[in-house]
Amino acid sequence: MKDVIIVGAGCAGMTAALYSARSGKSVLIFEKECIGGQIASSPLVENYPGIHSMTGMEFADTLFSQIIDLDVKLEIDEVVEIKNDNSIYLVKTSNQIYKARSVVIATGTKHRTLGLDKEETFRGRGVYYCAICDGALFKNKDVAVVGGGNTAITEAIYLSNFCKTVTIIHRSESFKADPILLNKARKINNIKWILNTTLIRLNGANQLNGLSLYNSKLNNENDILVDGLFVAIGQIPQTKNFSNIIKTNSDGFFDVNEDCKTDLHNLFVAGDCRNKHLRQLTTAISDGANAATKIE
């Protein structure tokens, strides 16, 4: 029996663990993949108050160290089901069943894929989803980034430090990325821009060597040669295992308000898996703090 079980060791989950442990609760976190969630793959964090600049991995490692020092327990395992049994939660993983008085679901999101032929074949062979993880493979080479949000522009800026050229491919002329990021990227000489364009085909035999593009404004197709492609087109909420006990919206995100409370007593949702207007490091951490405070 634990006071609090947290599903997901991203920044929302670890913040909930931090607050709960500091208030004297016994805390267990389950994580099926990697510590830190999406922020761990961010090449640069510059918009978190009080921190001028650091990598996402450094931020995640520091937060993880904090909670481990407070005797928070971590299990690398997937939670497949949660049931409520007379105000006690039964948390079923792929290995066994655990009990908790309170549960925080902070499962986050996963990278959205392009859905193109050969995408899975070329994963790790020219197609990647994390510049900080794999960008170093392309020193002095030509790469492309597909997307128009903060993640895409940030990754392009990061890659420009060591790649020969970085081509940003975006389906529109307008961007969702912050103007300050766009202005920074536009001043970098080796960043190129291909707008009003959709990626329609990945070229190569066993390794990606080029892209086929469709320009909606000119109504034509053309090919470009690249050594690598970084996909940054959004996230898919990881809510499937718990949609039977928590309502989700049409996009699959948990339909839970800012207080992070679900309809069930002592069951909370925190972080990017929750329906919200802004998905940022600051809002994920805010959710974690909210959930833990409600539990207390």
N, C-alpha and C positions, 0 to 999 in steps of 0.2 A: 504494500500500500504506500503510495506517494501522495503528498499534498497536491502537487502540481505535476502533470505530465504535459510536455510541450512537443508538438509534432512539427519538426522543421528547425534546423539550426542556422537559419538566416539571421539577419540583423533584428528583425521583429521578434523571432523566437528567443534569441539570445538575450535581448533586452528584457523580455518577460521573465526569463530565467534569472537575470541579474537582480531585478526588483524583488522577485519572489524569494530568492535566496537571502537577500539582505534583510527581508522581514522575517526570517527564521523558518521558512518553508523548506520541506524536502522536495527537491526538483529533479526530474528525469527528462532528458531531451532525446528524441529519436530523430535521426537524420539518415536518409537512404543513399545520399550521394556525397556531397562535399560541404564542409563547414563554410559558412558565410553567405551562401546563396548567390544571387545575381551580382551583388557588389564585389564578391571575390574576383570576378573576371573583369572588373572595371579597371582600365589602365591608369585612370587618374580621378581622384576625388578632390574637387576644388570648391564645392558649394556647400560643404557641411560647416555650420557655424563654429568658429573657434579653431578650425584646422585649416591652415593655409593651403596645404597640398600634401597628398599622400596617395599611395595606390590603394585600390579596394582590398587587395589581399592583406596589406599591412593593417588596415582598419579592422577587417574580420579577425585576423590573428590576435590583435590586441583585445578585442571584445571577448573572444574565446578564452584567452588567458585570464581575464577578469572573472568569468563565471566558474572556471575550473578551480581558481583559488578560493572560491566560496563553496566548494564541495558539491557543485552541480554535477550530476552523473550524465554521461553521454553513451548512447547505444547506436551503433551503425546498423540500422534495420529499417524496414518499411512498415509503417502502420497501414493495415489494409481495412480495418473496420473499428468503429467506436460504437459502443452500446451503453445506454443508461439503465442501471439496475438499482432501483430504490435509492436514488441520489448518489450512487457510486458509479463511476465510469469504468467500463471494461474496455481496455485498449488492446486490440488484437494485432500482433505483428506477424511477420512471416514465420516466426519461431515459437511464440508463446503468447499468453494473455497476461496483462498487467492491470493493476487497479489504481485508481486515482480519485481524489475528492474533487479536483478541478482539472480541466483540460483547456489548453490553448492550441488552436490549429493555426500554424504559420507556415503553410506549405509553399507559398510563393508561386512563381511562374517558371515556365521553361521557354527556351528560344523557339520562336515560330520559324518553320522551315519554308522554303520556296515551293515545295511540292513538284519539283521538276524531275524528269528522268535523269538518272545517273547521280542525283544529289547524294543519295546514301552511298553509292559506289565511290564517289569522290570525297566523302567525308574523311578528313585526315589525309587526303591525297589531292589537296588543292582547295577544298571547301572547308571553311572553318566558321566558328560562331563566337570566338573569343580572341580578340587581338592580343591581349596581354599574355594569353596562354601560348599562342602559336605564331605571333607576329615575328618573333626573332628568326623564324625559319626563312624569312623572305628579305633578308638584308641585301640591299642593292638590287632588288628585283621589282617587277611591276605587279601591283595588286589592285583589286577593285573592292569597294565597299558598297553594298546595296542597302538603301534605307534613307530616311530623311528626318529621323528624330535625334535626340541628344546622344543616344548610344552610337548611332552611325557616325555622326560628326566627330564625337570624342575619339572613336576608334581610328577614324581617318587621320586626325591630328597626331595621335600616338604613332601610327604606322609611318607617317611622313618623316619621322625622326631617323629612320634607317632604311626605308624602302626607296627604290629609285623613283617610282611614281606611284601615286594613289589616286585612283579614279572613283569618284562618287557617282553612283548610278541611282537616279531617283525618278519616280513615275510622274512627278509634277514639277512646276516651277516654284512652288511655295513649300516651305519646310515647317515641321513641328519643332525643330530644334530651337534652342534659345538664341536670340540675335547675337549675344556676346560670343557664343561658340561659332556661329556662322561667320561672323566678322574675323575671328581669329583664323579660321580655316581658309577663308578667301585671301588672306595675306600670305599664305604659304605657297611658295612657287611650285613645288612638286605635287600639289593637289590639283587634279583636273575634275571637271564637272560635266556629266552627261545627264541632261534633264529631259522631262517629258518622255521618259524611256522606261520600258519594261524588259526585264531579263527573261528571255523565252527559251533558251537552250544552253546547256553546259557542254562544251566541246572537249574532246580528248578521248583516248583509248582507255588506258588504265590510270591516267593522271590528267587532271584538268590542265588545259593549255589555252583555253579561250572561251569567249562568251558570244552568244548570238543575241542581238538586241533589237527591239521594235520601238521606233519613235512614233508616238501617237500624233504628234503635231505635223510631222512630215509624211506620215503613213509609209514608212519604208523600214527595211531591215538592214543591219550591217553587223559585221563581226569585229571583235577586238581581241588581241592577244594579251593574256595575263598569266602570271605564274600562280596567283592565289586569289581566292574570293572570300571575303568576310561578310556574312549575312547578319544584318541588324535590322529586322523588320517587325519587331514586337515580340510579345510573350503570350503564352497560353497558360491560364490558371491551372494549378495542380489541385483540383477540387473533386475529382471524380469519385474517389473512395469515400467521400463524406457527404455527397449531395443527397443521400437518403435521409440524413438527419438535419441538414442545414439547407435552407433555400438558396438557390443560385439564380442569377439573372440570365438574360438571353445570351450573354457572352460567356457564361460559365463561372463568373466570379460570385463569391458568397455575398448574398444580399443582406449585408449587416452594416449598421450605421457607425458613426464615429466613436461611439462608446464601446464598440467591439463585442457587444453582448448578443448572443443568439437567443432564440426562443426557449432554449433549455437552460435550467439553472446551472451556473458554474461551468458553462461551455462557452468559450470565446474564440473569436477569429482575429488574427492580427497580420498586418503586412499586405503585400501586393496581391494576395489571393482574395482580398476583400474588395467589394465594389467601392471605388473611390475616384475622386476627380484628379488626384495627383499621386503618382507612384514615384516616390523619391526616397532616398536614404532617411531623410528627416521624418517623413510620414510613417515609414516602417517602424522606426524606433519609437515614435510617438504612440503607435498602436500597441507595441509591446509593453510600454509603460502603462498605458490605459488599461489593458487587459489584466496586468499583474496587480494594479491598484484596485480594480474592481474585485478581484479575488480576495485581496487582503480585507 
